[in-house]
Amino acid sequence: MHSTDTAAVADALATLVSFRTVSSRTPGGTDEAEFEAFLAALPGLFPRVHAALDVERVNGRALLFRWAGGPANNPAGGLAGPAVLMAHYDVVPAGDEAAWTHPPFSGHNDGTHLWGRGTLDDKGQLAVILSAAEALLAEGFAPERDVYFSFGDNEETAGDSAAAAAALLAERGVLPALVLDEGGAVAGGAFPGVTRPAAVVGVAEKGILDVELLTRDPGGHASTPPRMGATARLARAITRIESHPFPQHLPDVAAEMLRRFGPHAPLPLRLAFARVERLRTPLTWLFGRLGGETNAMTRTTVAITTLRGSAGANVLAATAAANANIRVAVGETVAGTVERLQRIIRDPKVELRVVEGNEPSPVSASHGPAWELLTECIGTAYPEAIVTPYIMMGGTDSRRFTGICDAVYRFAPFAMDRADRASIHAVDEKISLEALGRGVRFYETLLRKL
């Protein structure tokens, strides 16, 4: 991609970042005017796309574009059917804006990076998809099959816009041959000992489960505390959860990732990775101790995220509650996870209530036409990268599409080191201008080959 084109997509993204499209579960916590201003800005930034493609709103503020394909809409061999490219434009709150190097909604361009909330998650992906389409339309390009762009407005709150888009396509008889959403990236330092960057493509995602732990007590004055009051009982339950992590296992996807890393790892690891089936038990143990990211690949994880007790410093809590945010491993279930949690806590006075739960997604194949197409396109933009499947730790809108498509993948064509990945949902989120250029190149290649 030429530097002038990179500058154009950076300018467009800077404009999109300036809109405070912050998702909120709290009634009235979303600024409707900012979302509407974002949507109103898109036709001016991407005029050819809006002139040539059909576009409609879904569920209020989500967008569904249709780029009509030609007579080869169901070609013999390869993919048979349309494709759906996804992104979302809502973002999480910026937190303490004074802690940012550059204001989080400034879209500041320092000549190397573009700064701001949503640059990586996920307005950057939306910008490169539309920029690639804009460039191809300028050449007079038309795809051979129908291509849909599905852009969500409430992914960060696990909202229902993506589900509505998938239901709309199903109602119209649209069965995609490929769905591609955010997820993995071209990661530096993705695995200890592997120096080459890894393009990790999510082929599945863990389930997301929020469980409320609730304890009750008569309450009263804090000067006469009982044994094992509501807060103490809750604290004991949390301690037991921390002391009894869910069991480990090495999923087939993780084993395949090790096989692909093997030729690029130092000699001891290379030999071990080549024998992953015979060394599955020690490698599972190793994964659990290499760090948070690799440990999460091997088990269901539980994080206590919120706590609630007494409203007064000298008042005993009549109720105490905590939220357990759980990521359910592929192959396990929400019901089984709750049952195991009850066994770990071992206290019938601790009530468990499922606030919200989604089962792990099906696993898409890491072979076949759709996978090979993605591998080829990644190689065009990032020839130095090792392409490998992996299981997403977080959730994406794409899980809503697994009912109408067997080939659902999660990949953002951006290079991200550990600091970049850590900035998502944190301070100083930013994207390199080089990554933006490569992202447009990836989508241009993908659209040409569809």
PEWOVEN-V347015 format. One record per pair of residues at least 6 apart in sequence whose C-alpha atoms are under 7 Angstrom apart, sorted by the first residue. I is the first residue (numbers start at 1). GAP is how many residues later the second one is. D is the distance in whole Angstrom. If there is no record, write none. Layout:
i=I gap=GAP d=D
i=I gap=GAP d=D
This chain:
i=1 gap=436 d=6
i=1 gap=440 d=6
i=6 gap=427 d=7
i=6 gap=430 d=7
i=6 gap=431 d=5
i=9 gap=118 d=7
i=9 gap=119 d=7
i=9 gap=122 d=6
i=10 gap=423 d=7
i=12 gap=33 d=6
i=13 gap=111 d=6
i=13 gap=114 d=6
i=14 gap=93 d=4
i=14 gap=94 d=7
i=15 gap=92 d=7
i=16 gap=22 d=7
i=17 gap=88 d=6
i=17 gap=89 d=7
i=17 gap=90 d=6
i=17 gap=99 d=6
i=17 gap=100 d=7
i=17 gap=101 d=6
i=17 gap=102 d=7
i=18 gap=87 d=5
i=18 gap=88 d=6
i=18 gap=89 d=6
i=19 gap=15 d=6
i=19 gap=19 d=6
i=19 gap=86 d=7
i=20 gap=14 d=6
i=20 gap=85 d=7
i=21 gap=13 d=6
i=21 gap=14 d=5
i=21 gap=69 d=5
i=21 gap=70 d=6
i=22 gap=8 d=6
i=22 gap=68 d=6
i=22 gap=69 d=5
i=22 gap=70 d=5
i=22 gap=71 d=6
i=23 gap=7 d=6
i=23 gap=67 d=6
i=23 gap=68 d=6
i=23 gap=69 d=6
i=23 gap=131 d=6
i=23 gap=133 d=6
i=23 gap=134 d=6
i=24 gap=6 d=6
i=24 gap=133 d=7
i=25 gap=132 d=6
i=43 gap=7 d=6
i=46 gap=84 d=7
i=46 gap=88 d=6
i=48 gap=86 d=6
i=48 gap=89 d=7
i=49 gap=84 d=7
i=49 gap=85 d=6
i=53 gap=12 d=6
i=53 gap=13 d=6
i=53 gap=14 d=5
i=54 gap=11 d=5
i=54 gap=12 d=5
i=54 gap=13 d=7
i=55 gap=8 d=7
i=55 gap=9 d=6
i=55 gap=10 d=4
i=55 gap=11 d=6
i=56 gap=7 d=6
i=56 gap=8 d=5
i=56 gap=9 d=7
i=57 gap=6 d=5
i=57 gap=7 d=6
i=58 gap=6 d=7
i=58 gap=103 d=7
i=58 gap=106 d=7
i=58 gap=107 d=6
i=59 gap=102 d=6
i=59 gap=105 d=6
i=61 gap=92 d=6
i=62 gap=89 d=6
i=62 gap=90 d=5
i=62 gap=91 d=5
i=62 gap=99 d=6
i=63 gap=87 d=6
i=63 gap=88 d=5
i=63 gap=89 d=7
i=64 gap=84 d=7
i=64 gap=85 d=6
i=64 gap=86 d=5
i=64 gap=87 d=6
i=65 gap=83 d=5
i=65 gap=84 d=5
i=65 gap=85 d=7
i=66 gap=80 d=7
i=66 gap=81 d=6
i=66 gap=82 d=5
i=66 gap=83 d=7
i=67 gap=79 d=6
i=67 gap=80 d=5
i=67 gap=81 d=6
i=68 gap=77 d=7
i=68 gap=78 d=5
i=68 gap=79 d=7
i=69 gap=73 d=7
i=69 gap=74 d=5
i=69 gap=75 d=5
i=69 gap=76 d=4
i=69 gap=77 d=4
i=70 gap=73 d=7
i=70 gap=74 d=5
i=70 gap=75 d=6
i=71 gap=73 d=7
i=72 gap=72 d=5
i=72 gap=73 d=6
i=73 gap=8 d=6
i=73 gap=71 d=6
i=73 gap=72 d=4
i=73 gap=73 d=7
i=74 gap=6 d=5
i=74 gap=7 d=5
i=74 gap=71 d=7
i=78 gap=291 d=5
i=79 gap=98 d=6
i=79 gap=290 d=6
i=79 gap=291 d=7
i=80 gap=97 d=6
i=81 gap=64 d=7
i=81 gap=94 d=7
i=81 gap=95 d=6
i=81 gap=96 d=5
i=82 gap=63 d=6
i=82 gap=64 d=5
i=82 gap=65 d=6
i=82 gap=94 d=5
i=82 gap=95 d=6
i=83 gap=63 d=7
i=83 gap=64 d=5
i=83 gap=65 d=6
i=83 gap=93 d=5
i=83 gap=94 d=6
i=83 gap=95 d=5
i=83 gap=96 d=6
i=84 gap=63 d=6
i=84 gap=64 d=5
i=84 gap=65 d=6
i=84 gap=66 d=7
i=84 gap=92 d=7
i=84 gap=94 d=6
i=84 gap=95 d=5
i=84 gap=96 d=6
i=85 gap=63 d=6
i=85 gap=64 d=5
i=85 gap=65 d=6
i=85 gap=94 d=6
i=85 gap=95 d=5
i=85 gap=96 d=6
i=86 gap=63 d=6
i=86 gap=64 d=5
i=86 gap=65 d=6
i=86 gap=94 d=6
i=86 gap=95 d=5
i=87 gap=35 d=6
i=87 gap=38 d=6
i=87 gap=39 d=5
i=87 gap=63 d=7
i=87 gap=64 d=5
i=87 gap=65 d=6
i=87 gap=94 d=6
i=87 gap=95 d=6
i=88 gap=34 d=6
i=88 gap=35 d=7
i=88 gap=38 d=7
i=88 gap=63 d=5
i=88 gap=64 d=4
i=88 gap=65 d=6
i=88 gap=67 d=6
i=89 gap=33 d=6
i=89 gap=34 d=5
i=89 gap=62 d=7
i=89 gap=63 d=6
i=89 gap=64 d=6
i=90 gap=63 d=5
i=90 gap=64 d=6
i=90 gap=65 d=7
i=90 gap=66 d=7
i=91 gap=26 d=7
i=91 gap=27 d=6
i=91 gap=65 d=6
i=92 gap=64 d=6
i=92 gap=333 d=6
i=94 gap=10 d=6
i=94 gap=23 d=7
i=94 gap=333 d=7
i=97 gap=6 d=6
i=97 gap=7 d=7
i=99 gap=328 d=7
i=100 gap=327 d=6
i=100 gap=328 d=5
i=101 gap=327 d=6
i=102 gap=6 d=7
i=102 gap=13 d=7
i=103 gap=13 d=7
i=104 gap=11 d=7
i=104 gap=12 d=4
i=104 gap=13 d=5
i=105 gap=11 d=5
i=105 gap=12 d=6
i=106 gap=10 d=6
i=107 gap=7 d=6
i=107 gap=8 d=5
i=107 gap=9 d=5
i=108 gap=6 d=6
i=108 gap=7 d=5
i=109 gap=6 d=6
i=112 gap=320 d=6
i=112 gap=321 d=6
i=113 gap=317 d=6
i=113 gap=318 d=5
i=113 gap=319 d=4
i=113 gap=320 d=5
i=114 gap=316 d=5
i=114 gap=317 d=5
i=114 gap=318 d=6
i=114 gap=319 d=7
i=115 gap=313 d=7
i=115 gap=314 d=6
i=115 gap=315 d=4
i=115 gap=316 d=7
i=116 gap=312 d=7
i=116 gap=313 d=6
i=116 gap=314 d=6
i=117 gap=312 d=6
i=118 gap=6 d=7
i=119 gap=310 d=7
i=119 gap=311 d=6
i=119 gap=312 d=6
i=120 gap=304 d=7
i=120 gap=309 d=7
i=120 gap=310 d=7
i=120 gap=311 d=6
i=121 gap=303 d=7
i=125 gap=287 d=7
i=128 gap=308 d=7
i=128 gap=311 d=6
i=128 gap=312 d=5
i=129 gap=311 d=7
i=129 gap=314 d=6
i=131 gap=309 d=7
i=132 gap=308 d=5
i=132 gap=311 d=6
i=132 gap=312 d=5
i=143 gap=304 d=7
i=143 gap=305 d=7
i=143 gap=307 d=7
i=144 gap=306 d=7
i=145 gap=305 d=7
i=152 gap=9 d=6
i=152 gap=10 d=6
i=153 gap=8 d=7
i=154 gap=7 d=7
i=155 gap=241 d=7
i=155 gap=242 d=6
i=162 gap=235 d=6
i=162 gap=238 d=6
i=163 gap=237 d=5
i=166 gap=234 d=7
i=166 gap=235 d=6
i=170 gap=234 d=7
i=175 gap=229 d=6
i=175 gap=230 d=6
i=176 gap=228 d=7
i=176 gap=229 d=6
i=177 gap=228 d=6
i=177 gap=230 d=6
i=178 gap=192 d=6
i=178 gap=227 d=7
i=178 gap=229 d=5
i=178 gap=230 d=6
i=179 gap=228 d=6
i=179 gap=229 d=5
i=179 gap=230 d=6
i=180 gap=228 d=6
i=180 gap=229 d=5
i=180 gap=230 d=6
i=180 gap=231 d=7
i=181 gap=217 d=6
i=181 gap=228 d=6
i=181 gap=229 d=5
i=181 gap=230 d=6
i=182 gap=228 d=5
i=182 gap=229 d=5
i=182 gap=230 d=5
i=183 gap=19 d=6
i=183 gap=209 d=7
i=183 gap=227 d=4
i=183 gap=228 d=5
i=183 gap=229 d=6
i=184 gap=16 d=5
i=184 gap=17 d=5
i=184 gap=18 d=6
i=184 gap=226 d=6
i=184 gap=227 d=4
i=184 gap=228 d=6
i=185 gap=14 d=6
i=185 gap=15 d=6
i=185 gap=226 d=6
i=185 gap=227 d=5
i=185 gap=228 d=6
i=185 gap=229 d=6
i=185 gap=230 d=6
i=185 gap=231 d=7
i=186 gap=11 d=6
i=186 gap=12 d=5
i=186 gap=13 d=4
i=186 gap=14 d=6
i=186 gap=227 d=7
i=186 gap=228 d=6
i=186 gap=229 d=4
i=186 gap=230 d=6
i=187 gap=10 d=5
i=187 gap=11 d=5
i=187 gap=12 d=6
i=187 gap=228 d=6
i=187 gap=229 d=5
i=187 gap=230 d=6
i=188 gap=9 d=5
i=188 gap=10 d=7
i=188 gap=228 d=6
i=188 gap=229 d=5
i=188 gap=230 d=7
i=189 gap=6 d=7
i=189 gap=8 d=7
i=189 gap=228 d=7
i=189 gap=229 d=7
i=190 gap=8 d=6
i=193 gap=72 d=6
i=193 gap=73 d=6
i=194 gap=70 d=6
i=194 gap=71 d=5
i=196 gap=189 d=6
i=197 gap=188 d=5
i=197 gap=189 d=6
i=198 gap=187 d=5
i=198 gap=188 d=5
i=198 gap=189 d=6
i=199 gap=186 d=6
i=199 gap=187 d=6
i=199 gap=188 d=5
i=199 gap=189 d=6
i=200 gap=187 d=6
i=200 gap=188 d=5
i=200 gap=189 d=6
i=200 gap=190 d=6
i=201 gap=187 d=6
i=201 gap=188 d=5
i=201 gap=189 d=6
i=201 gap=208 d=7
i=201 gap=209 d=6
i=201 gap=210 d=5
i=202 gap=187 d=6
i=202 gap=188 d=5
i=202 gap=189 d=5
i=202 gap=190 d=5
i=202 gap=207 d=6
i=202 gap=208 d=5
i=202 gap=209 d=6
i=203 gap=160 d=6
i=203 gap=161 d=5
i=203 gap=162 d=7
i=203 gap=186 d=6
i=203 gap=187 d=6
i=203 gap=188 d=6
i=203 gap=205 d=7
i=203 gap=206 d=5
i=203 gap=207 d=7
i=204 gap=157 d=6
i=204 gap=158 d=6
i=204 gap=159 d=5
i=204 gap=160 d=6
i=204 gap=187 d=5
i=204 gap=188 d=6
i=205 gap=155 d=6
i=205 gap=156 d=6
i=205 gap=186 d=5
i=205 gap=187 d=4
i=205 gap=188 d=6
i=205 gap=189 d=7
i=205 gap=190 d=6
i=206 gap=121 d=6
i=206 gap=122 d=5
i=206 gap=123 d=5
i=206 gap=124 d=6
i=206 gap=154 d=5
i=206 gap=155 d=7
i=206 gap=186 d=6
i=206 gap=187 d=6
i=206 gap=188 d=7
i=207 gap=120 d=5
i=207 gap=121 d=4
i=207 gap=122 d=7
i=207 gap=151 d=5
i=207 gap=152 d=5
i=207 gap=153 d=4
i=207 gap=154 d=7
i=208 gap=118 d=6
i=208 gap=119 d=5
i=208 gap=120 d=6
i=208 gap=149 d=6
i=208 gap=150 d=5
i=208 gap=151 d=7
i=209 gap=116 d=6
i=209 gap=117 d=5
i=209 gap=118 d=6
i=209 gap=147 d=6
i=209 gap=148 d=4
i=209 gap=149 d=6
i=210 gap=113 d=7
i=210 gap=114 d=6
i=210 gap=115 d=5
i=210 gap=116 d=6
i=210 gap=144 d=6
i=210 gap=145 d=5
i=210 gap=146 d=5
i=210 gap=147 d=6
i=211 gap=112 d=6
i=211 gap=113 d=5
i=211 gap=114 d=7
i=211 gap=141 d=6
i=211 gap=142 d=5
i=211 gap=143 d=5
i=211 gap=144 d=6
i=212 gap=109 d=7
i=212 gap=110 d=6
i=212 gap=111 d=5
i=212 gap=112 d=6
i=212 gap=140 d=6
i=212 gap=141 d=5
i=212 gap=142 d=6
i=212 gap=143 d=7
i=213 gap=108 d=5
i=213 gap=109 d=5
i=213 gap=110 d=6
i=213 gap=137 d=6
i=213 gap=138 d=6
i=213 gap=139 d=5
i=213 gap=140 d=7
i=214 gap=105 d=7
i=214 gap=106 d=6
i=214 gap=107 d=4
i=214 gap=108 d=7
i=214 gap=136 d=6
i=214 gap=137 d=5
i=214 gap=138 d=7
i=215 gap=15 d=5
i=215 gap=18 d=7
i=215 gap=19 d=6
i=215 gap=104 d=6
i=215 gap=105 d=5
i=215 gap=106 d=6
i=215 gap=134 d=6
i=215 gap=135 d=5
i=215 gap=136 d=6
i=216 gap=14 d=5
i=216 gap=102 d=6
i=216 gap=103 d=4
i=216 gap=104 d=7
i=217 gap=12 d=6
i=217 gap=13 d=5
i=217 gap=101 d=5
i=217 gap=102 d=6
i=218 gap=100 d=5
i=219 gap=97 d=5
i=219 gap=98 d=5
i=219 gap=99 d=4
i=220 gap=95 d=6
i=220 gap=96 d=5
i=221 gap=93 d=6
i=221 gap=94 d=5
i=221 gap=95 d=6
i=222 gap=92 d=5
i=222 gap=93 d=5
i=222 gap=94 d=5
i=230 gap=87 d=6
i=230 gap=88 d=7
i=230 gap=89 d=6
i=230 gap=90 d=6
i=231 gap=78 d=7
i=231 gap=86 d=7
i=231 gap=89 d=6
i=234 gap=86 d=7
i=237 gap=108 d=5
i=240 gap=104 d=6
i=240 gap=105 d=6
i=241 gap=103 d=6
i=241 gap=104 d=7
i=244 gap=100 d=7
i=246 gap=53 d=6
i=246 gap=54 d=6
i=246 gap=55 d=7
i=247 gap=52 d=6
i=248 gap=36 d=7
i=248 gap=50 d=5
i=248 gap=51 d=5
i=249 gap=35 d=6
i=249 gap=49 d=5
i=249 gap=50 d=6
i=250 gap=30 d=7
i=250 gap=34 d=5
i=250 gap=48 d=5
i=251 gap=47 d=7
i=253 gap=136 d=6
i=253 gap=137 d=6
i=253 gap=138 d=7
i=254 gap=136 d=6
i=255 gap=21 d=6
i=257 gap=131 d=6
i=257 gap=132 d=6
i=257 gap=133 d=7
i=258 gap=15 d=5
i=259 gap=14 d=6
i=259 gap=15 d=6
i=260 gap=128 d=6
i=262 gap=7 d=7
i=262 gap=8 d=5
i=262 gap=11 d=5
i=262 gap=12 d=6
i=263 gap=7 d=6
i=272 gap=7 d=7
i=284 gap=14 d=7
i=287 gap=7 d=5
i=287 gap=8 d=5
i=288 gap=6 d=6
i=288 gap=7 d=4
i=288 gap=10 d=7
i=289 gap=6 d=6
i=297 gap=94 d=7
i=299 gap=30 d=6
i=300 gap=27 d=6
i=300 gap=28 d=5
i=300 gap=29 d=5
i=301 gap=25 d=6
i=301 gap=26 d=5
i=301 gap=27 d=7
i=302 gap=22 d=6
i=302 gap=23 d=6
i=302 gap=24 d=5
i=302 gap=25 d=7
i=303 gap=21 d=6
i=303 gap=22 d=5
i=303 gap=23 d=6
i=304 gap=18 d=7
i=304 gap=19 d=6
i=304 gap=20 d=5
i=304 gap=21 d=6
i=305 gap=18 d=6
i=305 gap=19 d=6
i=305 gap=20 d=7
i=306 gap=16 d=5
i=306 gap=17 d=5
i=307 gap=14 d=6
i=307 gap=15 d=4
i=307 gap=16 d=7
i=308 gap=12 d=6
i=308 gap=13 d=5
i=308 gap=14 d=6
i=309 gap=8 d=5
i=309 gap=10 d=6
i=309 gap=11 d=4
i=309 gap=12 d=7
i=310 gap=6 d=6
i=310 gap=7 d=4
i=328 gap=6 d=7
i=328 gap=32 d=6
i=329 gap=31 d=7
i=330 gap=30 d=5
i=333 gap=26 d=6
i=334 gap=23 d=7
i=334 gap=25 d=6
i=361 gap=38 d=6
i=364 gap=42 d=6
i=364 gap=43 d=5
i=364 gap=44 d=6
i=365 gap=42 d=7
i=366 gap=23 d=6
i=370 gap=37 d=7
i=375 gap=12 d=7
i=377 gap=65 d=6
i=377 gap=68 d=6
i=377 gap=69 d=6
i=378 gap=64 d=6
i=380 gap=62 d=7
i=381 gap=57 d=5
i=381 gap=60 d=6
i=381 gap=61 d=5
i=398 gap=10 d=7
i=402 gap=6 d=7
i=413 gap=26 d=5
i=413 gap=29 d=7
i=414 gap=21 d=5
i=414 gap=22 d=7
i=414 gap=25 d=6
i=415 gap=20 d=6
i=420 gap=9 d=7
i=423 gap=6 d=5
